[in-house]
Amino acid sequence: MRAADRGALIFVALLWGVNFVAAKAALEAFTLWELRVITFGGAAVLLFVVALCTRARLRIGSPRDLIRLLVAGTFGIGGFGLFSALALLHTTAGRATICVYTMPLWVVLLARFVLHEPLTAKRMCSLVLGAVGLAILAWPLLGGGEWLGPLFALAAAVSWAVGTVYLKRIDVDAPPITTTTWQLVAATAVSLVGLVLDPRDSPFEMTGSALVGLTYNALLGTVVAYVIWFGLLQRISAGAAGLGSLLVPLFGVAASFVLLGEIPTIADIAGLVLILTAASIPLVTRATGSDSRVAAVDEVVGARDERGVV
């Protein structure tokens, strides 16, 4: 993985980690469906405008590819956004972030069977450390009977992993801004259906923190993060991207502590140390043996993408 891709992956993890705190604040004033319609819909409109202004290609080559993109967006953005927001309504922002980010483990496993990406020694080590760390973090929640939040978080993780691996499999030939825009359209449609079926049943009261949270969620947590993320998926393997995103819980817990005053427990700290170690392995170590062959494939894909071949 090239240094620029490592930096981009860490930046996305930071944006998404803080995004959980932002979404928690936004849910003080908005319902689950309102939040997702505004953030996903607003982000889609903004990207359409940016694409038009920069003359980016918004048209997808074939109707089949468009349908595939919409399916990927339904799972990777729509399903993830729905279930992660439900998790936030049933547990703290820090712990929701931790439980949701079992998704890199699902990505690596799905990529092994769907994309035939090898489970190298480095990835296996990351998987084991990440799984142990996440188990340590989730155990106090399950032991305390707070099972609904982790259940929704797990559903978000699986939905995101399915969308990510499916997007990597279909390999649509389009710029990141285009693939992101159409997937946000699909996520908005799903959220609109939910809003119609489950409308608001209480008076609306806007707060300053909710407005800030909504703005961050729509612009940085959705538009910027997803454009970078889908660009990364065109250059690096799904497994490497998934393992790198294990950094999100670290940023999420740190943001929850600084912005919301949520104090991490000893189990939180122990789990995060293991997760940070797991994420650091694919980000900082040099590839050897079978790992080097995977890295070589990633470099070839990245070089082709820079020339506009992929």
C-alpha positions as CSV (number, residue, x, y, z in Angstrom):
1,M,0.0,0.0,0.0
2,R,1.4,3.4,-1.0
3,A,2.0,6.1,1.5
4,A,-0.7,8.3,0.0
5,D,-3.3,5.5,0.3
6,R,-2.2,4.9,4.0
7,G,-2.7,8.6,4.8
8,A,-6.1,8.6,3.0
9,L,-7.3,5.5,4.9
10,I,-6.3,7.1,8.2
11,F,-8.1,10.3,7.3
12,V,-11.3,8.5,6.4
13,A,-11.1,6.6,9.7
14,L,-10.8,9.9,11.6
15,L,-13.8,11.4,9.7
16,W,-15.9,8.4,10.4
17,G,-14.9,8.1,14.1
18,V,-15.9,11.7,14.8
19,N,-19.0,11.1,12.6
20,F,-20.6,8.9,15.3
21,V,-20.4,11.7,17.8
22,A,-21.9,14.1,15.2
23,A,-24.8,11.7,14.4
24,K,-25.5,11.2,18.2
25,A,-25.8,15.0,18.5
26,A,-28.0,15.3,15.4
27,L,-30.4,12.6,16.7
28,E,-31.2,15.0,19.6
29,A,-33.4,17.0,17.2
30,F,-34.0,14.8,14.2
31,T,-35.6,11.3,13.9
32,L,-33.5,8.4,12.5
33,W,-35.2,8.7,9.1
34,E,-35.0,12.5,8.9
35,L,-31.3,12.4,9.7
36,R,-30.6,9.9,6.9
37,V,-32.8,11.6,4.3
38,I,-31.2,15.0,4.9
39,T,-27.6,13.7,5.1
40,F,-27.8,11.2,2.2
41,G,-30.0,13.3,0.1
42,G,-28.1,16.5,0.7
43,A,-24.8,14.8,0.0
44,A,-26.1,13.4,-3.2
45,V,-27.4,16.8,-4.4
46,L,-24.1,18.4,-3.4
47,L,-22.1,15.8,-5.3
48,F,-24.3,16.2,-8.4
49,V,-23.6,20.0,-8.4
50,V,-19.8,19.4,-7.9
51,A,-19.8,16.9,-10.7
52,L,-21.6,19.3,-13.0
53,C,-19.3,22.2,-12.1
54,T,-16.1,20.0,-12.7
55,R,-17.6,18.3,-15.8
56,A,-17.2,14.9,-14.2
57,R,-18.9,12.0,-15.9
58,L,-22.1,11.2,-14.1
59,R,-23.4,8.8,-16.7
60,I,-22.9,5.1,-16.0
61,G,-21.9,3.0,-18.9
62,S,-24.8,0.6,-18.9
63,P,-28.2,0.2,-17.1
64,R,-26.9,-3.0,-15.6
65,D,-23.9,-1.2,-13.9
66,L,-26.2,1.5,-12.6
67,I,-28.5,-1.1,-11.0
68,R,-25.5,-2.8,-9.5
69,L,-24.3,0.6,-8.0
70,L,-27.7,1.2,-6.5
71,V,-27.7,-2.3,-4.9
72,A,-24.2,-1.6,-3.5
73,G,-25.4,1.8,-2.2
74,T,-28.5,0.2,-0.6
75,F,-26.3,-2.1,1.5
76,G,-23.0,-0.2,1.9
77,I,-24.5,3.3,2.7
78,G,-28.3,2.9,3.2
79,G,-28.3,-0.2,5.4
80,F,-25.2,0.9,7.2
81,G,-26.6,4.3,8.0
82,L,-29.9,2.9,9.2
83,F,-28.6,0.3,11.5
84,S,-25.7,2.4,12.9
85,A,-28.2,5.1,13.8
86,L,-30.4,2.6,15.5
87,A,-27.4,1.4,17.5
88,L,-26.7,5.0,18.5
89,L,-30.2,5.2,19.9
90,H,-29.6,2.2,22.2
91,T,-26.0,2.7,23.4
92,T,-23.3,5.4,23.7
93,A,-21.5,6.8,20.7
94,G,-18.2,5.4,21.7
95,R,-19.5,1.8,22.2
96,A,-21.7,2.0,19.1
97,T,-18.6,2.9,17.1
98,I,-16.7,0.0,18.6
99,C,-19.4,-2.6,17.9
100,V,-20.2,-1.3,14.4
101,Y,-16.5,-1.7,13.4
102,T,-16.6,-5.4,13.5
103,M,-17.2,-4.7,9.8
104,P,-13.5,-5.0,8.7
105,L,-13.5,-8.6,9.9
106,W,-16.6,-9.3,7.8
107,V,-15.0,-7.6,4.8
108,V,-11.8,-9.7,5.0
109,L,-13.9,-12.9,5.4
110,L,-16.3,-12.0,2.5
111,A,-13.4,-10.9,0.3
112,R,-11.8,-14.3,0.8
113,F,-14.8,-16.2,-0.5
114,V,-16.3,-13.7,-2.9
115,L,-13.2,-12.0,-4.3
116,H,-10.8,-14.9,-3.6
117,E,-8.4,-12.5,-1.9
118,P,-5.9,-14.7,0.1
119,L,-5.9,-14.7,3.9
120,T,-2.2,-13.9,4.2
121,A,-0.3,-14.2,7.5
122,K,-0.4,-10.5,8.0
123,R,-4.2,-10.3,7.5
124,M,-4.7,-13.4,9.7
125,C,-2.7,-11.7,12.5
126,S,-4.8,-8.5,12.1
127,L,-8.0,-10.5,12.1
128,V,-7.2,-12.4,15.3
129,L,-6.0,-9.3,17.2
130,G,-9.0,-7.3,15.9
131,A,-11.5,-10.0,16.8
132,V,-10.1,-10.3,20.3
133,G,-10.1,-6.6,20.8
134,L,-13.7,-6.2,19.6
135,A,-14.7,-9.2,21.8
136,I,-13.2,-7.5,24.9
137,L,-15.1,-4.3,24.0
138,A,-18.4,-5.9,23.3
139,W,-18.5,-8.3,26.2
140,P,-19.5,-5.8,29.0
141,L,-22.4,-4.6,26.8
142,L,-23.7,-8.2,26.3
143,G,-23.1,-9.1,29.9
144,G,-25.0,-6.1,31.1
145,G,-28.1,-7.0,29.1
146,E,-27.6,-4.2,26.6
147,W,-27.9,-6.5,23.6
148,L,-30.1,-4.3,21.3
149,G,-27.4,-1.7,20.6
150,P,-24.8,-4.3,19.7
151,L,-27.3,-6.2,17.6
152,F,-28.1,-3.2,15.4
153,A,-24.3,-2.4,15.3
154,L,-23.6,-5.9,14.0
155,A,-26.3,-5.5,11.4
156,A,-24.7,-2.3,10.3
157,A,-21.3,-4.0,10.1
158,V,-22.6,-6.8,7.9
159,S,-24.5,-4.5,5.6
160,W,-21.5,-2.3,5.1
161,A,-19.2,-5.3,4.4
162,V,-21.7,-6.7,1.9
163,G,-21.9,-3.4,0.0
164,T,-18.1,-2.9,0.0
165,V,-17.3,-6.4,-1.2
166,Y,-20.1,-6.3,-3.8
167,L,-18.8,-2.9,-5.1
168,K,-15.3,-4.3,-5.4
169,R,-16.7,-7.4,-7.3
170,I,-18.7,-5.4,-9.9
171,D,-15.8,-3.0,-10.6
172,V,-17.8,-0.3,-12.3
173,D,-15.7,1.9,-14.6
174,A,-16.6,5.3,-13.2
175,P,-14.9,8.1,-11.2
176,P,-15.2,7.9,-7.4
177,I,-17.5,11.0,-7.3
178,T,-19.9,9.2,-9.7
179,T,-20.0,5.9,-7.9
180,T,-20.5,7.8,-4.6
181,T,-23.3,9.9,-6.0
182,W,-25.4,7.1,-7.3
183,Q,-25.0,5.0,-4.1
184,L,-26.1,8.0,-2.1
185,V,-29.2,8.2,-4.3
186,A,-30.0,4.6,-3.4
187,A,-29.5,5.2,0.3
188,T,-31.7,8.3,0.1
189,A,-34.5,6.3,-1.5
190,V,-34.3,3.7,1.2
191,S,-34.5,6.4,3.9
192,L,-37.4,8.1,2.2
193,V,-39.4,4.9,2.3
194,G,-38.7,4.7,6.0
195,L,-39.7,8.3,6.6
196,V,-43.0,7.7,4.9
197,L,-43.7,4.6,6.8
198,D,-42.5,6.0,10.2
199,P,-43.2,9.7,10.3
200,R,-42.3,12.0,13.2
201,D,-44.7,11.8,16.2
202,S,-43.2,14.6,18.4
203,P,-42.7,18.3,18.0
204,F,-39.5,19.4,16.3
205,E,-37.0,21.3,18.4
206,M,-33.7,22.4,16.9
207,T,-30.6,22.7,19.0
208,G,-27.2,24.1,18.2
209,S,-25.4,20.8,18.7
210,A,-27.9,19.0,16.5
211,L,-27.3,21.5,13.7
212,V,-23.5,21.1,14.0
213,G,-23.8,17.4,14.1
214,L,-26.1,17.3,11.0
215,T,-23.7,19.6,9.1
216,Y,-20.7,17.5,9.9
217,N,-22.6,14.3,9.2
218,A,-23.6,15.4,5.7
219,L,-20.5,17.2,4.5
220,L,-17.4,15.5,6.2
221,G,-18.8,12.2,7.4
222,T,-20.7,11.5,4.2
223,V,-19.5,13.5,1.1
224,V,-15.8,13.8,1.8
225,A,-15.4,10.4,3.5
226,Y,-17.2,8.3,0.9
227,V,-15.6,10.0,-2.1
228,I,-12.1,9.2,-0.6
229,W,-13.2,5.7,0.5
230,F,-14.6,4.7,-2.9
231,G,-11.5,6.1,-4.6
232,L,-9.4,3.9,-2.3
233,L,-11.4,0.8,-3.2
234,Q,-10.4,1.3,-6.8
235,R,-6.7,1.2,-5.8
236,I,-6.3,-1.2,-2.9
237,S,-7.8,-4.6,-2.0
238,A,-11.1,-4.8,-0.1
239,G,-9.3,-6.7,2.7
240,A,-6.6,-4.1,3.2
241,A,-9.1,-1.3,3.2
242,G,-11.3,-3.1,5.7
243,L,-8.5,-3.8,8.1
244,G,-7.3,-0.2,7.9
245,S,-10.7,1.0,8.9
246,L,-10.3,-0.8,12.2
247,L,-8.8,2.6,13.3
248,V,-12.3,4.1,13.3
249,P,-13.2,2.8,16.8
250,L,-10.0,4.5,18.2
251,F,-11.0,7.9,16.8
252,G,-14.6,7.3,17.8
253,V,-13.9,6.6,21.5
254,A,-11.4,9.5,21.6
255,A,-14.0,11.9,20.1
256,S,-16.7,10.6,22.5
257,F,-14.4,11.3,25.4
258,V,-13.4,14.8,24.3
259,L,-16.8,16.0,23.0
260,L,-19.3,14.0,25.0
261,G,-17.4,13.2,28.2
262,E,-17.9,9.5,27.8
263,I,-15.1,8.0,29.9
264,P,-13.7,4.7,28.5
265,T,-13.4,1.7,30.8
266,I,-10.4,-0.5,31.3
267,A,-12.0,-3.0,28.9
268,D,-12.4,-0.2,26.4
269,I,-8.8,0.7,26.6
270,A,-7.5,-2.9,26.4
271,G,-9.7,-3.6,23.4
272,L,-8.7,-0.4,21.6
273,V,-5.0,-1.2,22.1
274,L,-5.5,-4.6,20.4
275,I,-7.5,-3.0,17.6
276,L,-4.9,-0.3,17.0
277,T,-2.3,-3.0,16.8
278,A,-4.4,-4.9,14.3
279,A,-4.9,-1.9,12.1
280,S,-1.3,-0.9,12.3
281,I,0.0,-4.2,10.8
282,P,-1.3,-3.7,7.2
283,L,-0.6,0.0,7.4
284,V,3.0,0.1,8.5
285,T,4.7,-3.3,7.9
286,R,6.5,-4.3,4.8
287,A,5.0,-7.1,2.7
288,T,6.9,-10.4,2.6
289,G,6.2,-13.8,1.0
290,S,2.6,-14.2,0.0
291,D,1.9,-10.7,1.4
292,S,4.2,-9.2,-1.2
293,R,2.3,-10.8,-4.0
294,V,-0.9,-9.2,-2.8
295,A,0.8,-5.9,-2.5
296,A,2.2,-6.2,-6.0
297,V,-1.3,-6.8,-7.3
298,D,-2.6,-3.7,-5.5
299,E,0.3,-1.6,-7.0
300,V,-0.6,-2.8,-10.5
301,V,-4.3,-1.9,-10.0
302,G,-3.3,1.5,-8.6
303,A,-1.0,2.2,-11.6
304,R,-3.7,1.3,-14.0
305,D,-6.2,3.5,-12.2
306,E,-3.8,6.5,-12.5
307,R,-3.7,6.0,-16.2
308,G,-7.5,5.7,-16.5
309,V,-7.4,2.0,-17.5
310,V,-9.5,0.6,-14.6
